[in-house]
Amino acid sequence: MTATPGDTEAESPAEPDSRRWVVLVLMGLALCVVVLNNSALNVAIPALMRDLRADLPAVQWIVDGYSIVFAGLLMAAGVWSDRWGRKRLTLGGLVVFAGASMLAALAREPWQLIVLRGLLGAAAAFVMPGTLSILLHVFDRKERAMAIAVWSGIAALGVALGPILGGLVVDEFGWAAVFLLNVPMVAVIVLTGVFFVRESADPASRPTDAVGAVLSVLAVGGLVFTVIEFGASGRLDALVITGAVATVLAGVAFVRRLRTAKYPLMELSLLADRRFGGAAIGNMLLFFGLAGALFVLTQRLQVQLEMSPFSAGLAVGPVAVSVLLGTALSPSLGRLVGVRATVGAGMMLSALGIGGLGLAHSYPVIVVALVAAGFGFGIATPVATSVLVSSLSDDRASSGSAVNDTMQELGWALGVAVVGALLNRVFQAGGGVETLQQAVDLAVAAPDGAAMVAQANAAFDHAAVVSLAVAGGVSAAGAVLAARLLPARLQGAP
């Protein structure tokens, strides 16, 4: 049975045909666009700080403005995708994403880029849950583990290509060009997807809880805002206290809304399921560690090791290659040694690599730590995601996967916020300047500039060790959680 674009079909998986492989590639590339946006921006941070005269807290907001809105809207977007059509909202989100990217390239003030990054996050929220749920409707349960691994592997290309392409265009055209990388890929995905992706939706057509959506954005945004502001000021001032109180109130109200709303954004019973809760929370902690590590590493490579943006992009490449390798081996390892062992060992290996980055003072040592972090991440994530989707019904594919996506983005946002704030506080306490780049700039004119740079480098080393140890420790907590909550094997697995 063949559907024309726009037809809405029943919830059973499509009959196997060759189109599902094209759909798999398209959905992997759609997720790749979302990932590439963040990974390319990382190598542009030093240039962006110079050109926009942005301090570290402003940069944290530029990075996290995307994740705050993304994480806050994901659950609502998942419900809307189930209700109004996964194809429609996924492709529509990609179009808005491309438009916001072009506007972001024109930003001339930090606040403008923060706002536009928020718009990018809103668009991405409609893309990400649909990519996975569309796959769940074209691949039967026997092929899903393989499809998820391929989907994750293609997405990992965004991690690999982002820093390299981002570094190349920053060297040639400036930081703004990183936002234009998304546009050609989006055009190809949308034009091809119109003809190859089949529409699907939840027959129950649940209403969306608008109040719950607003409360989720306030809770997530308030939490990240409080962490960033505390990291900038280092004290419990009125702004930090207000943010903390608002976060608690919004969080309590959101949980209450989930308990009382007729159509809540998410089923609290999902998190009570050991498979779903263990996989989702474990993924969140793993993303926390990796996001924090990359935020610190991109500054060390360009400022402390004096690499160009393109060289720094190439230098980060080993983490993506190892993610791809781990992703390719993940399904086989899951079948061979079981879910719990694969996810737990992968998360612990990644945690060790992340912590090791803080102790790495030369690039060869950095490579070893990057490979460990990426390989562990690649091994753990596909198997954990397979466990999670095994607990979902087909009718709730988008909304259920959106909860997992929300946890991952919350982990990413908090990783940048917490690790960045800790790096900021420890560095300023020992460096005497606001940023490492500022110390390097002062060295040009100041008589004691060389001594200032030496002091700043030592302070940055100490701050990196402390902040990356925390990032690795959080990822290690995910490994412990996985060992306690995940099943030894998926039901029906050999």
N, C-alpha and C positions, 0 to 999 in steps of 0.2 A: 504494500500500500504506500503510495507516494503522496506527500502533502505539498501543497503550494505554499509559498511564504505567506504567513498570516493565518493559516489554518491552525486551530487549536485541537490537539488530539488527546486521547485518553492518557492515563498515567502509566500504562504498561510500557516497558521498553520497546523501542522500535524493532521491527524485524531486522535481523542482521543483514547488512548490505555494505558495500564498499564506502558509502557516504559517511559512515561513522568514523572512519579513519581521518577523513578530511575535517570532520567536526572536532575530533580530538586535537588535531594540529591547531585549528582555529582557536579553540578554547584555551589551549596552552599558550598560544601567542597573545591572546587577550589578557591573560594573567601576567604574561611576560611584560607587557606594556606597563602595567601597574607597578610591577617590581622594578623595572628599568628606571622609572621616574625617580624612585628613591635612591637607587644605587648610583645613578649618574650624578645626582645632586651632591652626594657625599664628597666627590672629588672636586666639586666647584666651591666648596665652603670657604677655603682661604681667599680665593679671588672674589667671591661674593662679599666677604667681610671687608675687604679693601675697597671695592667699588661702591658699595652701599653704605660704608662706614657703620657696619652692624657689629654690635658686641656679641659675646657668646650667648647671653640669654635671648637676644633677638634671633640669633641663628637657631637656637633650640626651638623657638616658636615657629620659625620658617619650616623646620623639619617636622615638628610635631603638630603644627596647624593642620596639616594633611591628615595625620593619623587620628587626631581628636575627632574631627568631623567624620572621617572614614569609620572609625570604631563606633561612634555614637549613632550613625545612621544605618549601619550594616543590618541590624536585626529588623528594622522597619523596611529596609530595601529588600531583604529576603522575603518578608511577608508579601510585599507588593509584587515581587517577581512571581511568587506562587499564585497570586491572585490575577495579575494583569498579563502575565506571559513572560517566561524567562528569556526567550529570544528578543522580544521587543525591548525589555528594559536593559538587557546586556548590551545590545548594539546601540541603543539610545544613549546609554551611559558612556560608551566609547566616543560617540560623536561630541558630547559635552566635554569629555576629557581632552579631546584634541583642541577644541575651541579655547578652553581654559589654559591649556599649555601655550598657545600662541599669545594670549594676553599676558601670561606670566613672563614671557620673554621681553615684554615692553615695560616691566616694572622698573621704577627709578627710586623708590623708597622702600625700606624694610617692611613697613606696615602694608604697602600694596602687595608685596610678595606673600606676606602672611595671609591676607584675605584671599588671594588667588590660589594659594596652596590649599586653603580650606575648600574652595570650590572644586579643585582637583580631587580632594578627598571625598566630597559629596558624589562626584561623578563615578569615582572608583567604587564607591559603596554599592552602586547598581550593577557594576561589572562583575565583581569578584564572586558573590554567591551564585550568580547565574552560570558562571563557567563550570563549576563543579556539578551543579544540579542538572545542567543540560547533558553532561556526560553520563550521569546516573540514569538518564532516560533513553540513552541510545546504546548503552552497554549493559548486558545482563550481568547478574551477580558473579558468574564464573569469570568474566573478563574485567571486572571492575578494579581489582587490585593492580592488574597490569596497566589499565587505562589511567588510574590515579598516579602510578609511578611515572608514566610517560608525560602526563599533564604536569607533574611536579618537576620533571626533568627539563621540559621546554621552558617552564617558568624560571628555572634556575639559570637559563641563558640570560635572563634579564640581570641577574646578579653578576654574571660574567661579562656581558657586553656593556652594561651600564657604566662601570668605571673606565673601561677602555675607550668606548665611544665618547663618553662624557669628557675624559681627559683630553682626547684628540680635539674636540670642538672647543673646549675651554682654551687650549693653547692657541688655536687659530682665530677664534671669533669672540671669546669671552664667555662668562658664566651663563648668560642668557640663552646661549645656543643649546644648552642641555635640555631645555623644555621643548625645543623643536624636534628632538629626536623621536618623539612619540607620534608625530603627525603622519608620516608616510606609512608606518606600520598599521595605525588605526584605519587609514583609508583602505588598505588591502583587506584587513579583517572584516570590516563592515560590508564592503562590496561583495566579498566572497560569501560572507555569512548570510546575506539576504537570500541567496539561492540554495545554500547547502544545509543550513541549520533549520531543524523542524521546531515549530512552536509547541510549547507544552505549558500547562497551568494546572492548578489545584481545582478539581471540580467543586469543592466545597466553597471556594471563593470567599474566604474570611475577610471581614473588615479589618482595617489597620488601626491600632491604638495610637492615636496622635499624641495623647498625653504621655504615654509611656515612651514614645520616641523622643519627645522634648526632654523628659527626665533623664533618659539615658545619655543624651548629649551633655546635659548639665553636669551629671555625675562624673562622666569621663573627662570632660573639659575642665571641671573644677579640680579634679585630682591632679591632672598634669600641670595646670596653672599653678597650683599650690607648690608642687615640687620644684618647678622652674623658678618661681619667685623666691622660694626659700634658698635655693642654690645661688641665686644672684645676690641676695642681701645677707644671707648667713645668720639671720636672726628672725625671731617670731614677731615681726612688726604687724601693724594693723591689716595690711593687705594680705599677708600670709594667713593670719588668723581668720580673716573674713573668707578667704578661699577655702580653708579647711572646714569651717562651719558650713559653708554653702555645699561643699562636696558631701559631707555627712548627711545633711538634710535631703539633698537630691538623691543620694544613694538609698537612704531609708525609704523615701517616697517611691522610688523606682521599684524596690523589692515589694513594697506593699501593693503597688499597682499591679505587679505580676501576679500577686496572690488573689487580687480582687477583681481585676478586669475580666469581662466576659470573653474577650479575644486578646489575651496578652501577647506581647511581642515574642516571648519565648516561654516554653513550658519549663517551669522549675524542676519538673520531674526528670528532664533531660540530664541536668547536672547531678541528680541523685543516682542516675545510672552509672555504675562504676566504669563501664566502657567509655561512655561519652565524657563524663566528668574527668576521668583520668587522662584521656587523650587530649581534650580541649585545654585543661589547665596545664598539662605537661608541655603542650605546644606553646602556650603563652609564655611560660618560663624560659623555654628554649629561644623563642624570638626575642625576649628581653635581653638575654645574654648576647646574642649575635648583633642586635641593633646597637647596644652600648659599645661593643667591641669595635665595630666598624666606625662609629662616631669618633672614638678616640684615635683609631689607627690612621684614618685619613689625615688628621692634623699632624700626627707624628711623622708620617711619610713625607709630607710636603714642607713642613716648617722645620722639623728637627733634623730630618735626613736630607732636606733640600732637594726633593724630587719635584719635577714639573708635574702639572695635573695629569698629563698623558702617561708619564712614567709611573706616577702613583696608581693610575688606573690599571696599568699592566701589573704593577706590584701586588694589587689586590686580587688579580686573576686566579691565583692558586686556590682561593677559597671557593670560587665558583666551579672550577674544574673538579675539585674534590667533592663538592655537592653533587655534581652530575654523576660522578663515579659512584658515590654512595647511594644515590637515587636508583641507579641501574641495578645495583646489587641488593637493594632493600627487599623486594618481593621474595627473592630466593632465600635470603637470610631469614626472613619472617617464616617461610615454610620450613626451613631447616632447623632452626633453633627455637622458634616460637616468637610470639608477639612480645611478651614481657621482656625476654632477654634481648631481643633486637632493639626495642625502643629504649630500654634502660641503658644498655651498653652504648648505644649511639649518643644519647644525651650526656652520659658521663664523659665520653671521649670529647664531645664538643665543649663541655665545661672545662676540661683540662686544657684544651687548645686556647680557649678564651682567656683563662687565667694566665696561661703561658705567654700570651702577647704582652702582658704587663712587664714581664721579665726579659723580653727580647730587645736588645739594643743594637742588633745588626740585622740586615735583611735576611741572610740565610736562616737565622733562628726564627725570624718572623714567618718565613715560608713554612717551616715545620709546624709552628703553632696554627697558622692559617689552614693548612691541610688537615690537621687533626680536628679543628673546629668545623670545617666544611664537610669533611667525610662523616663525622658523627651526626651532623645536622641532616645530611642527605640520607643516611641510614634510618634515622628515627622518624622523620616527618611523614613519608608515604605510608609506613606501616601504622603509625598512630592515626593518620587520617582514614585509612581503611577500617580500623577498629571503630572510629567514630561514625562513619557512614553506615556501618553494619547495624547500628542501633536506630537508624532513621527509617521511617516509612517513605515510600515514594511520594505520597501526597505532600509531605512536609520537607521535600529535598532542599529547596532554597532556604526556607526559614531555619531549618536545622543546621545546614552548612554555614549559614550566616552567623549563628552563635559561635561556631568554631572560628570563623574569620574574625569576628569581633574580639575574641580572646587573643588571637594572634596579633591583631593590630593594637590592642591595648598593651600587650607585651612589648611590641615595637615602640609605641609612644612612651611607655614608662621606662623602657631601656634607655632611650635617648635622654629623657628627662632626668631620671635618677642618676644614671652613670655620668651624664653631662654635668648635672648639678654638683655631684661629688667631685668630679675632675676640676670644676670651676672653683669650688671652695678650697680644696686642698692646694691647688696650684696658687691661688691668690694669697693664701696664708704664707707660702714660702717663696713666691716669686717676685713680689713687690710691684707687679704690673697686672693688667686685666687679662691679657692673652699672650701666648708665646710669640705670635706674630708681631705684637706690639714691641716686645723686647728686641726682636730682630730689626725692626724698623728704626728703633732708637739707636741701635748700634752704629748706624750710618753717620749720625751727627754727634752723638754724645762722646765726651772724652773717655768715660769709663764704660762705653758701650759693650766692649768685649766681656768685661766682668759681669755686666748686667745679663748678657746672653747666657754666660756660663751658669749664673745663679738661676736664671729662668729654666734652663735645660735641666738642671738638677731638680728643681721644684716640679717640673713637668714629669720627669721620670718617677718621682715619688707619687705624684697624683695619679699617674697612669697605673702604677702597681696597685694602689689602693682601689681605684675605681674598677679596674678590670678584675681584681680579685672578687669584688662584690658581684660583678656581672657573671663570672664563672661560678660563684657560689649559688647564685639564683638558678642557673642552668643545672647545677648538680642537684638542687632541690627537686627539679623536675624529674631527674632520673630516679630519685628515691620515691617520688610520688608514683611514677609509672610502675616501679617494681611492686608497689603496694596495691595499686588499683586495677591495673590492666590484667586481662586474662592471660594464662600461659599460651593459649592458642585461640584463634577464631573458631567459633562453632562451625563444624563441617570441614575445617582445614585438615589436611593429611598429617 
